[in-house]
Amino acid sequence: MLKNITLLVASTFILSSTLLAESTMKCESGKCSTGESSATKNIPKKETKTSAMKYETGKFSSEDANKSKVIPKKEIAPTKSTVKQLFNVKTVVVKELSTAKEQVNYGYIVAEDSAMVDVLTWYNGFIEELYADTLYKKVEKGDALAKVYSPEVYKAKQDYLNSINYNKKTSMPAMLESAKIKLKLLGVDEKEIKRIETDQYAGAYTTVYAPISGWIFEKNINQGASFTSKKRLFKIVNLGKVWMEVKLFQDELKMLPTLENFMVKPRGMEKTFKAQKSLLYPMLDTKEATATLRLVLNNDSQESLRPGMYAKVHATAKSKNRLLIPRTAAMRKNGIWYAFLATEFKGEYEPVIINVKPLDNKYFEVTKGLHAGDTLVNNALFMMDSDAQINSVY
């Protein structure tokens, strides 16, 4: 009995020692769940950045500002109706200059109507020899174009020769003059008529001469061909003077009476030609709704101006004093033109309403709102406009 009690006490002591050892191991490994163990548990703290570091890196937020009690100052809007700009603003001074309003149009060079001559004969005949044998050949006035045979002309020459001889024996000046007039009416050249008188010979062939100097723009006859009095043999065009037919839109016609100087520059040429206003055609092109203005130009010695050339004309009115600003200094908003005028305070600009008219592709003519010597903003108008809207200037 005593032995059994001893064994029981020993077993109880061993079990208690084992449970105490297991509890100690759990606390050391962080799995202790008792109140005393939880109170003594150490939790590592996460390192955080300071507010100063956030300021340096630019990541300072409104929440950080509240925590650090840093309150940003409120920007006070200007009391005057002005716009303040801190960036680089380029300005320009309003100037009064003597200028001429310019208008640019386009058109084509054409041959002058009065410089085109049709060459034909008033008789029927045949081509014996063709001298003007190629198209666009340049000829001078009096050059032989063709040698022809005409039975009608040959008979008229013989009649004139017989009249000369008969007039020597019996004075018949009326008959002689009648035979000479018949040759002239047939188109026989004065030189050939004179040769009949001096040589006392009537040749079978007659020569067709060029009536003007120019270029052969049309040739309707060949070697050995026949022709009639109704057929046009040649068309000769003189290019000493040419026309330019300029296209004008309807809204440009009101300015036409004020235009005085016309300078024509053909495409691909450095040279310019002075032109004179000649005629505004009475009808408009219904397809393009454009009018046609005729200008007259004197060609140069090389006859550089040729029909069909495309050219640009700069037309200017009489010079007068105008108040000018660059187009970049004006801004259109809701149908109203504005400019930003420099005030007496540096960096402040006041929007002003102006009236402008286009002078050319670079300048506006100011008719109201500005004076000579005013300083305007010449760039960054969209920034000015944005600031003006933000500040409720307009």
VEXROSE-562685 format. One record per residue (C-alpha): z, y, x; residue number from 1. Coordinates in nm, 3 decimals, decimal comma. Each point is the difference from the previous one (the first is absolute). Example, Ala and Ser with C-alpha at 12.3 -4.5 7.8 and 13.67 -1.06 7.14 Angstrom:
2
[drennu [0,780 -0,450 1,230] 1],
[drennu [-0,066 0,344 0,137] 2],
//
This chain:
394
[drennu [0,000 0,000 0,000] 1],
[drennu [0,086 0,243 0,273] 2],
[drennu [-0,317 -0,093 0,180] 3],
[drennu [-0,212 0,085 -0,304] 4],
[drennu [0,159 0,345 -0,037] 5],
[drennu [-0,071 0,077 0,363] 6],
[drennu [-0,368 -0,093 -0,037] 7],
[drennu [-0,031 0,223 -0,312] 8],
[drennu [0,143 0,305 0,177] 9],
[drennu [-0,227 -0,052 0,299] 10],
[drennu [-0,308 -0,024 -0,226] 11],
[drennu [0,095 0,319 -0,183] 12],
[drennu [0,037 0,189 0,329] 13],
[drennu [-0,336 -0,118 0,129] 14],
[drennu [-0,176 0,104 -0,326] 15],
[drennu [0,153 0,349 0,011] 16],
[drennu [-0,105 0,049 0,360] 17],
[drennu [-0,358 -0,101 -0,083] 18],
[drennu [-0,029 0,244 -0,294] 19],
[drennu [0,141 0,284 0,211] 20],
[drennu [-0,257 -0,066 0,275] 21],
[drennu [-0,292 0,001 -0,251] 22],
[drennu [0,115 0,333 -0,148] 23],
[drennu [0,018 0,158 0,342] 24],
[drennu [-0,355 -0,115 0,088] 25],
[drennu [-0,145 0,148 -0,325] 26],
[drennu [0,155 0,340 0,067] 27],
[drennu [-0,137 0,004 0,354] 28],
[drennu [-0,355 -0,082 -0,124] 29],
[drennu [0,010 0,277 -0,266] 30],
[drennu [0,036 -0,232 -0,299] 31],
[drennu [0,364 0,077 -0,073] 32],
[drennu [0,051 0,077 -0,368] 33],
[drennu [0,363 0,090 -0,009] 34],
[drennu [0,117 0,355 -0,072] 35],
[drennu [0,156 0,044 0,342] 36],
[drennu [-0,314 -0,114 0,179] 37],
[drennu [-0,225 0,236 -0,203] 38],
[drennu [0,218 0,295 0,084] 39],
[drennu [-0,031 -0,060 0,369] 40],
[drennu [-0,382 -0,065 -0,001] 41],
[drennu [-0,199 0,247 0,217] 42],
[drennu [-0,349 0,119 -0,139] 43],
[drennu [-0,227 0,173 0,260] 44],
[drennu [-0,121 0,350 -0,104] 45],
[drennu [-0,377 0,096 0,012] 46],
[drennu [-0,079 0,289 0,232] 47],
[drennu [-0,161 0,299 -0,178] 48],
[drennu [-0,196 0,308 0,122] 49],
[drennu [0,157 0,342 -0,021] 50],
[drennu [-0,131 0,294 -0,201] 51],
[drennu [-0,085 0,183 0,320] 52],
[drennu [-0,233 -0,283 0,100] 53],
[drennu [-0,170 0,025 -0,342] 54],
[drennu [-0,059 0,373 0,053] 55],
[drennu [-0,156 -0,070 0,339] 56],
[drennu [-0,234 -0,266 -0,135] 57],
[drennu [-0,098 0,209 -0,309] 58],
[drennu [0,133 -0,259 -0,250] 59],
[drennu [0,278 0,211 -0,139] 60],
[drennu [-0,001 -0,036 -0,380] 61],
[drennu [0,147 0,203 -0,284] 62],
[drennu [0,272 -0,264 -0,041] 63],
[drennu [0,092 0,041 0,367] 64],
[drennu [0,004 0,373 -0,048] 65],
[drennu [0,252 -0,030 -0,282] 66],
[drennu [0,216 -0,231 0,206] 67],
[drennu [-0,006 0,231 0,299] 68],
[drennu [0,042 0,305 -0,228] 69],
[drennu [-0,315 0,172 0,149] 70],
[drennu [-0,151 0,217 -0,280] 71],
[drennu [-0,355 0,140 0,073] 72],
[drennu [-0,054 0,368 -0,072] 73],
[drennu [-0,218 0,086 -0,303] 74],
[drennu [-0,325 0,194 0,078] 75],
[drennu [-0,015 0,330 -0,183] 76],
[drennu [-0,345 0,087 -0,146] 77],
[drennu [-0,135 0,346 0,084] 78],
[drennu [0,062 0,258 -0,266] 79],
[drennu [-0,344 0,166 0,048] 80],
[drennu [-0,327 -0,160 -0,119] 81],
[drennu [-0,093 -0,111 0,348] 82],
[drennu [-0,061 -0,323 0,184] 83],
[drennu [0,170 -0,059 0,332] 84],
[drennu [-0,173 -0,225 0,252] 85],
[drennu [0,147 -0,116 0,327] 86],
[drennu [-0,310 -0,181 0,130] 87],
[drennu [-0,279 0,165 0,197] 88],
[drennu [-0,203 0,217 -0,237] 89],
[drennu [-0,331 0,153 0,104] 90],
[drennu [-0,075 0,338 -0,151] 91],
[drennu [-0,307 0,217 -0,037] 92],
[drennu [-0,042 0,373 -0,059] 93],
[drennu [-0,208 0,128 -0,293] 94],
[drennu [-0,293 0,201 0,142] 95],
[drennu [-0,251 0,240 -0,146] 96],
[drennu [-0,343 -0,065 0,152] 97],
[drennu [-0,356 0,109 -0,064] 98],
[drennu [-0,173 -0,320 -0,109] 99],
[drennu [-0,293 -0,113 -0,209] 100],
[drennu [0,027 -0,261 -0,272] 101],
[drennu [-0,207 -0,304 0,090] 102],
[drennu [-0,172 -0,259 -0,213] 103],
[drennu [-0,152 -0,322 0,138] 104],
[drennu [-0,284 -0,181 -0,174] 105],
[drennu [-0,266 -0,255 0,083] 106],
[drennu [-0,371 -0,039 -0,062] 107],
[drennu [-0,340 -0,102 0,134] 108],
[drennu [-0,274 0,175 0,195] 109],
[drennu [-0,330 0,016 -0,190] 110],
[drennu [-0,340 0,146 0,077] 111],
[drennu [-0,082 0,347 -0,129] 112],
[drennu [-0,237 -0,012 -0,297] 113],
[drennu [-0,217 0,284 0,123] 114],
[drennu [-0,037 -0,173 0,339] 115],
[drennu [-0,171 -0,310 -0,147] 116],
[drennu [-0,380 0,006 -0,027] 117],
[drennu [-0,235 -0,260 -0,149] 118],
[drennu [-0,328 -0,041 0,185] 119],
[drennu [-0,295 -0,093 -0,222] 120],
[drennu [-0,370 0,085 -0,034] 121],
[drennu [-0,193 0,153 -0,289] 122],
[drennu [-0,283 -0,246 0,047] 123],
[drennu [-0,061 -0,374 0,030] 124],
[drennu [-0,082 -0,161 0,330] 125],
[drennu [0,066 -0,258 0,272] 126],
[drennu [0,219 -0,007 0,312] 127],
[drennu [-0,218 0,001 0,310] 128],
[drennu [0,286 0,043 0,251] 129],
[drennu [0,375 0,021 -0,063] 130],
[drennu [0,200 0,212 0,246] 131],
[drennu [0,335 0,001 -0,182] 132],
[drennu [0,017 -0,376 0,005] 133],
[drennu [0,377 -0,058 -0,006] 134],
[drennu [0,280 0,094 -0,237] 135],
[drennu [0,254 0,260 0,117] 136],
[drennu [-0,235 0,139 0,258] 137],
[drennu [0,072 0,361 0,084] 138],
[drennu [-0,295 0,236 -0,033] 139],
[drennu [-0,054 0,372 0,055] 140],
[drennu [-0,178 0,235 -0,234] 141],
[drennu [-0,378 -0,028 0,055] 142],
[drennu [0,008 -0,351 0,153] 143],
[drennu [-0,281 -0,233 -0,115] 144],
[drennu [0,127 -0,269 -0,232] 145],
[drennu [-0,324 -0,183 -0,084] 146],
[drennu [-0,380 0,023 0,028] 147],
[drennu [-0,165 -0,079 -0,333] 148],
[drennu [-0,344 -0,027 -0,155] 149],
[drennu [-0,069 0,142 -0,344] 150],
[drennu [-0,351 0,022 -0,150] 151],
[drennu [0,112 0,294 -0,214] 152],
[drennu [0,127 0,199 0,298] 153],
[drennu [-0,302 -0,089 0,209] 154],
[drennu [-0,236 0,136 -0,269] 155],
[drennu [0,211 0,320 -0,029] 156],
[drennu [-0,027 0,052 0,377] 157],
[drennu [-0,377 -0,035 -0,010] 158],
[drennu [-0,021 0,246 -0,288] 159],
[drennu [0,201 0,252 0,198] 160],
[drennu [-0,221 -0,046 0,308] 161],
[drennu [-0,313 0,048 -0,212] 162],
[drennu [0,151 0,315 -0,151] 163],
[drennu [0,061 0,140 0,348] 164],
[drennu [-0,360 -0,062 0,103] 165],
[drennu [-0,144 0,131 -0,328] 166],
[drennu [0,217 0,312 0,020] 167],
[drennu [-0,154 0,081 0,337] 168],
[drennu [-0,348 0,011 -0,153] 169],
[drennu [0,089 0,148 -0,337] 170],
[drennu [0,324 0,181 -0,048] 171],
[drennu [0,202 -0,207 -0,250] 172],
[drennu [0,365 0,071 0,083] 173],
[drennu [0,124 -0,117 -0,343] 174],
[drennu [-0,155 -0,343 0,043] 175],
[drennu [0,145 -0,028 0,353] 176],
[drennu [0,346 0,094 -0,118] 177],
[drennu [-0,019 -0,247 -0,289] 178],
[drennu [-0,083 -0,290 0,236] 179],
[drennu [0,288 0,098 0,230] 180],
[drennu [0,251 0,018 -0,287] 181],
[drennu [-0,104 -0,349 -0,112] 182],
[drennu [0,093 -0,141 0,343] 183],
[drennu [0,337 0,176 -0,012] 184],
[drennu [0,072 -0,137 -0,347] 185],
[drennu [-0,074 -0,351 0,123] 186],
[drennu [0,264 0,047 0,268] 187],
[drennu [-0,224 0,026 0,302] 188],
[drennu [0,184 0,167 0,284] 189],
[drennu [-0,092 0,355 0,095] 190],
[drennu [-0,077 -0,111 0,357] 191],
[drennu [-0,266 -0,245 -0,117] 192],
[drennu [-0,161 0,260 -0,221] 193],
[drennu [-0,014 0,237 0,298] 194],
[drennu [-0,152 -0,276 0,216] 195],
[drennu [-0,288 -0,044 -0,246] 196],
[drennu [-0,083 0,370 0,039] 197],
[drennu [0,013 -0,003 0,383] 198],
[drennu [-0,153 -0,343 0,072] 199],
[drennu [-0,251 0,008 -0,284] 200],
[drennu [0,090 -0,362 -0,064] 201],
[drennu [0,160 -0,175 -0,301] 202],
[drennu [0,181 -0,314 0,117] 203],
[drennu [0,041 -0,304 -0,223] 204],
[drennu [0,372 -0,037 0,073] 205],
[drennu [0,285 0,224 -0,102] 206],
[drennu [0,347 0,021 0,160] 207],
[drennu [0,327 0,012 -0,198] 208],
[drennu [0,259 0,219 0,175] 209],
[drennu [0,379 0,022 -0,031] 210],
[drennu [0,090 0,304 -0,215] 211],
[drennu [0,356 0,029 0,149] 212],
[drennu [0,200 -0,130 0,293] 213],
[drennu [0,234 -0,287 -0,074] 214],
[drennu [0,044 -0,372 -0,032] 215],
[drennu [-0,223 -0,237 -0,193] 216],
[drennu [0,240 -0,141 -0,255] 217],
[drennu [-0,273 -0,172 -0,202] 218],
[drennu [-0,338 -0,153 0,093] 219],
[drennu [-0,219 -0,151 -0,270] 220],
[drennu [-0,326 -0,057 0,187] 221],
[drennu [-0,126 -0,234 0,273] 222],
[drennu [-0,297 -0,016 0,233] 223],
[drennu [-0,330 -0,056 -0,188] 224],
[drennu [0,152 0,043 -0,347] 225],
[drennu [-0,149 0,203 -0,280] 226],
[drennu [0,183 0,273 -0,189] 227],
[drennu [-0,038 0,220 -0,303] 228],
[drennu [0,087 0,358 -0,075] 229],
[drennu [0,307 -0,113 -0,193] 230],
[drennu [0,152 -0,205 0,279] 231],
[drennu [0,271 0,139 0,228] 232],
[drennu [-0,088 -0,088 0,357] 233],
[drennu [0,311 0,127 0,183] 234],
[drennu [0,334 0,164 -0,068] 235],
[drennu [0,121 0,231 0,277] 236],
[drennu [0,358 0,130 0,013] 237],
[drennu [0,113 0,289 0,216] 238],
[drennu [0,364 -0,025 0,116] 239],
[drennu [0,039 0,349 0,144] 240],
[drennu [0,227 0,071 -0,298] 241],
[drennu [0,184 -0,260 -0,203] 242],
[drennu [0,227 -0,009 -0,301] 243],
[drennu [0,340 -0,153 -0,047] 244],
[drennu [0,091 -0,113 -0,348] 245],
[drennu [0,379 0,021 -0,025] 246],
[drennu [0,200 -0,179 -0,269] 247],
[drennu [0,269 0,210 -0,171] 248],
[drennu [0,256 -0,117 -0,255] 249],
[drennu [0,039 0,205 -0,316] 250],
[drennu [0,336 0,147 0,098] 251],
[drennu [-0,154 0,126 0,327] 252],
[drennu [-0,262 0,213 -0,173] 253],
[drennu [0,246 0,281 -0,077] 254],
[drennu [0,047 0,059 0,373] 255],
[drennu [-0,372 0,002 0,080] 256],
[drennu [-0,055 0,378 -0,049] 257],
[drennu [0,268 0,075 0,263] 258],
[drennu [-0,150 -0,228 0,267] 259],
[drennu [-0,205 0,191 0,257] 260],
[drennu [-0,029 -0,200 0,322] 261],
[drennu [-0,140 -0,353 0,013] 262],
[drennu [0,007 -0,217 0,314] 263],
[drennu [-0,176 -0,336 -0,016] 264],
[drennu [0,090 -0,289 0,232] 265],
[drennu [-0,218 -0,312 -0,031] 266],
[drennu [0,170 -0,332 0,058] 267],
[drennu [-0,028 -0,123 0,358] 268],
[drennu [-0,094 0,340 0,142] 269],
[drennu [0,219 0,245 0,190] 270],
[drennu [-0,219 0,297 -0,088] 271],
[drennu [0,064 0,209 -0,310] 272],
[drennu [-0,255 0,205 -0,196] 273],
[drennu [0,051 0,319 -0,195] 274],
[drennu [-0,129 -0,013 -0,356] 275],
[drennu [-0,068 0,245 -0,279] 276],
[drennu [0,081 -0,046 -0,366] 277],
[drennu [-0,325 -0,023 -0,194] 278],
[drennu [0,027 -0,146 -0,349] 279],
[drennu [0,247 -0,179 -0,227] 280],
[drennu [-0,198 -0,252 -0,203] 281],
[drennu [0,035 0,066 -0,376] 282],
[drennu [0,073 -0,365 -0,087] 283],
[drennu [0,286 -0,231 0,097] 284],
[drennu [-0,022 -0,366 0,088] 285],
[drennu [0,139 -0,173 -0,310] 286],
[drennu [0,085 -0,318 0,190] 287],
[drennu [0,211 0,174 0,266] 288],
[drennu [0,088 0,323 -0,191] 289],
[drennu [-0,108 0,204 0,303] 290],
[drennu [-0,214 0,309 0,045] 291],
[drennu [-0,251 0,047 0,281] 292],
[drennu [-0,006 0,303 0,227] 293],
[drennu [-0,305 0,066 0,216] 294],
[drennu [0,049 0,139 0,349] 295],
[drennu [-0,279 0,113 0,234] 296],
[drennu [0,023 -0,082 0,372] 297],
[drennu [-0,215 0,096 0,296] 298],
[drennu [-0,075 -0,309 0,207] 299],
[drennu [0,026 0,006 0,378] 300],
[drennu [-0,292 -0,033 0,242] 301],
[drennu [0,045 -0,379 0,017] 302],
[drennu [0,003 -0,017 -0,381] 303],
[drennu [0,327 -0,193 0,010] 304],
[drennu [0,053 0,036 -0,374] 305],
[drennu [-0,196 -0,272 -0,177] 306],
[drennu [-0,030 -0,075 -0,372] 307],
[drennu [0,251 -0,258 -0,115] 308],
[drennu [0,276 0,098 0,244] 309],
[drennu [0,356 -0,004 -0,134] 310],
[drennu [0,190 0,316 0,087] 311],
[drennu [0,326 0,185 -0,061] 312],
[drennu [0,015 0,369 -0,081] 313],
[drennu [0,297 0,229 0,059] 314],
[drennu [-0,016 0,297 -0,238] 315],
[drennu [0,234 0,294 0,051] 316],
[drennu [0,076 0,306 -0,206] 317],
[drennu [0,057 0,354 0,126] 318],
[drennu [0,304 0,034 0,226] 319],
[drennu [0,316 0,164 -0,135] 320],
[drennu [0,372 0,011 0,080] 321],
[drennu [0,190 -0,298 -0,137] 322],
[drennu [0,359 -0,127 0,021] 323],
[drennu [-0,026 -0,349 0,150] 324],
[drennu [0,236 -0,295 0,040] 325],
[drennu [-0,075 -0,357 0,117] 326],
[drennu [-0,048 -0,257 -0,273] 327],
[drennu [0,300 -0,190 0,142] 328],
[drennu [0,228 0,296 -0,082] 329],
[drennu [-0,054 -0,026 -0,377] 330],
[drennu [0,114 -0,274 -0,236] 331],
[drennu [-0,104 -0,059 -0,360] 332],
[drennu [0,270 -0,122 -0,238] 333],
[drennu [-0,035 -0,029 -0,378] 334],
[drennu [-0,308 0,220 0,007] 335],
[drennu [0,173 0,277 0,198] 336],
[drennu [-0,058 0,088 0,366] 337],
[drennu [0,309 0,043 0,220] 338],
[drennu [0,068 0,109 0,356] 339],
[drennu [0,330 -0,010 0,188] 340],
[drennu [0,086 0,345 0,129] 341],
[drennu [0,237 0,050 0,294] 342],
[drennu [0,312 0,204 -0,090] 343],
[drennu [0,215 0,224 0,219] 344],
[drennu [0,228 -0,297 0,073] 345],
[drennu [-0,128 -0,239 0,263] 346],
[drennu [-0,087 -0,342 -0,138] 347],
[drennu [-0,009 0,108 -0,366] 348],
[drennu [-0,326 0,012 -0,198] 349],
[drennu [-0,062 0,126 -0,348] 350],
[drennu [-0,276 -0,143 -0,226] 351],
[drennu [-0,225 0,271 -0,146] 352],
[drennu [-0,276 -0,027 -0,259] 353],
[drennu [-0,342 0,106 0,131] 354],
[drennu [-0,357 0,027 -0,126] 355],
[drennu [-0,268 -0,130 0,236] 356],
[drennu [-0,376 -0,053 0,007] 357],
[drennu [-0,174 -0,240 0,240] 358],
[drennu [-0,188 0,181 0,276] 359],
[drennu [-0,119 -0,303 0,197] 360],
[drennu [0,130 -0,343 0,101] 361],
[drennu [0,275 0,154 0,218] 362],
[drennu [0,126 0,316 -0,171] 363],
[drennu [0,112 0,136 -0,336] 364],
[drennu [-0,041 0,361 -0,106] 365],
[drennu [0,328 0,130 -0,144] 366],
[drennu [-0,045 0,229 -0,301] 367],
[drennu [0,365 0,030 -0,107] 368],
[drennu [0,352 -0,076 0,123] 369],
[drennu [-0,020 0,071 0,375] 370],
[drennu [-0,049 0,288 0,240] 371],
[drennu [-0,143 0,032 0,349] 372],
[drennu [0,266 -0,088 0,258] 373],
[drennu [0,196 -0,245 -0,217] 374],
[drennu [0,110 -0,318 0,175] 375],
[drennu [-0,065 -0,330 -0,177] 376],
[drennu [0,069 -0,365 0,064] 377],
[drennu [-0,319 -0,162 0,125] 378],
[drennu [0,110 -0,365 0,011] 379],
[drennu [0,240 -0,254 -0,157] 380],
[drennu [-0,051 0,148 -0,347] 381],
[drennu [0,087 -0,333 -0,162] 382],
[drennu [0,343 0,015 0,167] 383],
[drennu [0,044 0,356 -0,122] 384],
[drennu [-0,098 -0,107 -0,350] 385],
[drennu [0,248 -0,288 0,005] 386],
[drennu [0,287 0,223 0,113] 387],
[drennu [-0,094 0,264 -0,257] 388],
[drennu [0,023 -0,257 -0,280] 389],
[drennu [0,331 -0,136 0,131] 390],
[drennu [0,146 0,352 0,015] 391],
[drennu [-0,146 0,088 -0,344] 392],
[drennu [-0,194 0,293 0,147] 393],
[drennu [-0,285 -0,062 -0,246] 394],
//
